[in-house]
Amino acid sequence: MKRLLTTLAATGLLVFAGSAIAEEEYNPVPAGDAQYRECLVRVNKLYTGGDEKSPIPKQNKAQAYCTCLWNETPDDFKGNLSKFADSERGKKLDKVCTKYSNWD
């Protein structure tokens, strides 16, 4: 019984560690994705600091922000990601992605 509990505890720790790691970075955006490119263009026009280093390796703040938006919107979302984040409905998502990209 003790061995079973030890195995379950170790498995639980691995699952917890895996989910903590997954929260650090999102899935990569497919190369050439139009929504992602559109997001980058818009946020870089409207806001300053997008080319600064983000906490995400190999991504500046604009890239991290748009990657977050791309991952957080539903798969069937067809609109402009950054316009949605600026809308009343998208405010919560904007806060999540601003924090993720460290873009204050």
Long-range contacts (C-beta under 8 A, 24 or more apart in sequence): 25-56, 26-67, 26-68, 26-70, 26-71, 26-100, 27-71, 28-67, 29-66, 29-67, 29-70, 29-71, 33-70, 35-70, 35-77, 35-80, 35-81, 36-66, 36-67, 36-70, 36-81, 38-80, 38-81, 38-82, 39-65, 39-66, 39-69, 39-70, 39-80, 39-81, 39-82, 40-66, 42-80, 42-82, 42-83, 43-82, 46-82, 47-103, 49-103, 50-103, 52-103, 54-101, 54-102, 54-103, 55-101, 55-102, 56-100, 56-101, 59-101, 61-101, 61-102, 61-103, 62-101, 62-103, 64-97, 64-100, 64-101, 64-102, 64-103, 65-97, 65-98, 65-100, 65-101, 65-103, 68-96, 68-97, 68-100, 68-101, 69-93, 69-97, 72-96, 72-97
